[in-house]
Amino acid sequence: IAWRVAGVVLLALGVLAPAGYFLSPTLLDLVHATPAVKAEALPFDSASFDVVNCGLALPYMDNGRAIDEIGRVLRPGGILLLKIHHARYYLSDLWRSLMSRRLLSMVHAARVLAVGAIYHSTGRQTDTRLFGNETFQTRWLLRRELSRRGLHIERERTDTTPRAPAFVISKETRRTC
């Protein structure tokens, strides 16, 4: 079964094509027909998904709560495919905005960089009317946030870029004594 949740796609592997790479048209219809819910409060049972794909959605969420929920619904040994906006993305956006004299874009990029700097230095993501909560992430920040939740970065994906790094992240398997 698959669901699309606020930019996050959750998959139970039993419904993937035998090769594990393609979704059937029927399954894609199901994904697009699913009502939107927030990734910070997923309405699914714990350990019910093998794969979660979160492509460039995390910068717009409450990172801690979203990662908590993604970690909760992933089965032990499950995989999170994550793509983020690095600070370089917003620095580039700020530079382009300055060069083209787009004031609102300049303010937006500067605001996100400020929120990200606060988040990286304090460990707390802001969520105020003035600043909002959109933030950049770095590998360093992700390691910190993921390790608190039993998740760790396995490797970078092939579609990674300096401005939008992409990772394969795994959930620890339960250990038996």
SETOR-857289 format. One record per residue (C-alpha): residue number from 1; chain; x, y, z. Coordinates in nm, 3 decimals, decimal comma, always signed. Layout:
REM SETOR-857289
R    k  c       xx       yy       zz
R  NUM  A        X        Y        Z
...
This chain:
REM SETOR-857289
R    k  c       xx       yy       zz
R    1  A   +0,000   +0,000   +0,000
R    2  A   +0,125   +0,353   -0,066
R    3  A   +0,023   +0,697   +0,058
R    4  A   +0,129   +1,051   -0,029
R    5  A   +0,148   +1,262   +0,284
R    6  A   +0,245   +1,630   +0,258
R    7  A   +0,521   +1,562   +0,008
R    8  A   +0,614   +1,229   +0,167
R    9  A   +0,543   +0,895   -0,001
R   10  A   +0,517   +0,590   +0,223
R   11  A   +0,541   +0,240   +0,077
R   12  A   +0,479   -0,112   +0,202
R   13  A   +0,709   -0,320   -0,019
R   14  A   +0,457   -0,594   -0,085
R   15  A   +0,287   -0,379   -0,348
R   16  A   +0,594   -0,285   -0,551
R   17  A   +0,661   -0,447   -0,887
R   18  A   +0,880   -0,759   -0,860
R   19  A   +1,196   -0,565   -0,944
R   20  A   +1,106   -0,318   -0,667
R   21  A   +1,154   -0,009   -0,883
R   22  A   +0,823   +0,081   -1,044
R   23  A   +0,480   +0,166   -0,910
R   24  A   +0,180   +0,046   -1,106
R   25  A   -0,065   +0,305   -1,248
R   26  A   -0,331   +0,175   -1,008
R   27  A   -0,100   +0,228   -0,713
R   28  A   -0,013   +0,578   -0,832
R   29  A   -0,387   +0,655   -0,850
R   30  A   -0,416   +0,543   -0,487
R   31  A   -0,121   +0,762   -0,388
R   32  A   -0,273   +1,072   -0,549
R   33  A   -0,625   +1,000   -0,416
R   34  A   -0,515   +0,979   -0,053
R   35  A   -0,633   +1,276   +0,156
R   36  A   -0,356   +1,510   +0,267
R   37  A   -0,238   +1,482   +0,625
R   38  A   +0,059   +1,639   +0,800
R   39  A   +0,384   +1,444   +0,811
R   40  A   +0,423   +1,564   +1,170
R   41  A   +0,119   +1,354   +1,272
R   42  A   +0,092   +1,046   +1,051
R   43  A   -0,229   +0,845   +1,092
R   44  A   -0,058   +0,508   +1,040
R   45  A   +0,042   +0,225   +1,270
R   46  A   +0,397   +0,212   +1,397
R   47  A   +0,642   +0,005   +1,192
R   48  A   +0,403   -0,022   +0,897
R   49  A   +0,626   +0,096   +0,608
R   50  A   +0,941   -0,038   +0,447
R   51  A   +1,026   +0,278   +0,254
R   52  A   +0,950   +0,645   +0,306
R   53  A   +1,043   +0,893   +0,030
R   54  A   +1,069   +1,254   +0,144
R   55  A   +1,190   +1,466   -0,145
R   56  A   +1,250   +1,832   -0,063
R   57  A   +0,958   +1,845   +0,181
R   58  A   +1,150   +1,845   +0,512
R   59  A   +1,261   +2,213   +0,486
R   60  A   +0,894   +2,314   +0,513
R   61  A   +0,805   +2,094   +0,811
R   62  A   +0,871   +2,085   +1,181
R   63  A   +1,183   +1,874   +1,131
R   64  A   +1,191   +1,705   +1,470
R   65  A   +0,826   +1,604   +1,469
R   66  A   +0,834   +1,491   +1,105
R   67  A   +1,147   +1,280   +1,160
R   68  A   +0,988   +1,135   +1,477
R   69  A   +0,681   +1,031   +1,279
R   70  A   +0,875   +0,899   +0,980
R   71  A   +1,093   +0,696   +1,218
R   72  A   +0,785   +0,568   +1,399
R   73  A   +0,609   +0,440   +1,085
R   74  A   +0,927   +0,285   +0,937
R   75  A   +0,981   -0,082   +1,010
R   76  A   +1,314   -0,181   +1,169
R   77  A   +1,560   -0,198   +0,882
R   78  A   +1,335   +0,034   +0,677
R   79  A   +1,472   +0,300   +0,446
R   80  A   +1,410   +0,674   +0,431
R   81  A   +1,495   +0,836   +0,097
R   82  A   +1,552   +1,200   +0,187
R   83  A   +1,642   +1,506   -0,019
R   84  A   +1,701   +1,839   +0,155
R   85  A   +1,780   +2,203   +0,081
R   86  A   +2,129   +2,285   +0,203
R   87  A   +2,228   +2,639   +0,307
R   88  A   +2,398   +2,665   -0,036
R   89  A   +2,052   +2,649   -0,197
R   90  A   +1,931   +2,955   -0,007
R   91  A   +2,264   +3,140   -0,045
R   92  A   +2,237   +3,091   -0,420
R   93  A   +1,875   +3,207   -0,410
R   94  A   +1,977   +3,513   -0,208
R   95  A   +2,254   +3,597   -0,459
R   96  A   +2,021   +3,557   -0,759
R   97  A   +1,762   +3,773   -0,585
R   98  A   +2,018   +4,044   -0,512
R   99  A   +2,139   +4,044   -0,873
R  100  A   +1,786   +4,066   -1,011
R  101  A   +1,666   +4,307   -0,739
R  102  A   +1,378   +4,085   -0,627
R  103  A   +1,313   +4,214   -0,277
R  104  A   +1,064   +3,948   -0,162
R  105  A   +1,293   +3,667   -0,275
R  106  A   +1,585   +3,833   -0,094
R  107  A   +1,383   +3,859   +0,227
R  108  A   +1,266   +3,498   +0,198
R  109  A   +1,618   +3,358   +0,146
R  110  A   +1,760   +3,572   +0,428
R  111  A   +1,479   +3,464   +0,661
R  112  A   +1,538   +3,093   +0,588
R  113  A   +1,912   +3,134   +0,640
R  114  A   +1,845   +3,304   +0,976
R  115  A   +1,605   +3,029   +1,085
R  116  A   +1,857   +2,764   +0,978
R  117  A   +2,139   +2,935   +1,168
R  118  A   +1,923   +2,945   +1,481
R  119  A   +1,825   +2,579   +1,436
R  120  A   +2,185   +2,468   +1,385
R  121  A   +2,319   +2,663   +1,682
R  122  A   +2,041   +2,597   +1,935
R  123  A   +1,890   +2,268   +1,816
R  124  A   +1,548   +2,434   +1,807
R  125  A   +1,359   +2,515   +1,492
R  126  A   +1,172   +2,845   +1,513
R  127  A   +0,805   +2,874   +1,424
R  128  A   +0,701   +3,236   +1,456
R  129  A   +0,495   +3,470   +1,241
R  130  A   +0,803   +3,680   +1,170
R  131  A   +1,041   +3,400   +1,073
R  132  A   +0,820   +3,099   +1,001
R  133  A   +0,977   +2,755   +1,026
R  134  A   +1,122   +2,691   +0,680
R  135  A   +1,484   +2,597   +0,729
R  136  A   +1,785   +2,452   +0,558
R  137  A   +1,947   +2,131   +0,669
R  138  A   +2,306   +2,006   +0,662
R  139  A   +2,452   +1,660   +0,693
R  140  A   +2,577   +1,755   +1,040
R  141  A   +2,228   +1,860   +1,154
R  142  A   +2,068   +1,553   +0,998
R  143  A   +2,310   +1,320   +1,175
R  144  A   +2,220   +1,483   +1,507
R  145  A   +1,843   +1,470   +1,446
R  146  A   +1,843   +1,120   +1,297
R  147  A   +2,064   +0,957   +1,560
R  148  A   +1,824   +1,068   +1,834
R  149  A   +1,555   +0,863   +1,659
R  150  A   +1,742   +0,542   +1,573
R  151  A   +1,807   +0,646   +1,212
R  152  A   +2,140   +0,690   +1,037
R  153  A   +2,271   +0,800   +0,699
R  154  A   +2,386   +0,502   +0,493
R  155  A   +2,508   +0,692   +0,189
R  156  A   +2,438   +0,977   -0,050
R  157  A   +2,207   +0,903   -0,341
R  158  A   +2,313   +0,941   -0,703
R  159  A   +2,083   +1,243   -0,748
R  160  A   +2,260   +1,444   -0,477
R  161  A   +2,379   +1,798   -0,555
R  162  A   +2,565   +2,053   -0,340
R  163  A   +2,247   +2,263   -0,308
R  164  A   +2,009   +1,969   -0,260
R  165  A   +2,186   +1,670   -0,103
R  166  A   +2,000   +1,338   -0,116
R  167  A   +2,049   +1,050   +0,125
R  168  A   +1,961   +0,688   +0,189
R  169  A   +1,883   +0,663   +0,560
R  170  A   +1,814   +0,341   +0,747
R  171  A   +1,629   +0,262   +1,066
R  172  A   +1,813   +0,047   +1,313
R  173  A   +1,695   -0,310   +1,336
R  174  A   +1,579   -0,431   +1,674
R  175  A   +1,851   -0,604   +1,864
R  176  A   +1,782   -0,926   +2,048
R  177  A   +1,995   -1,031   +2,342
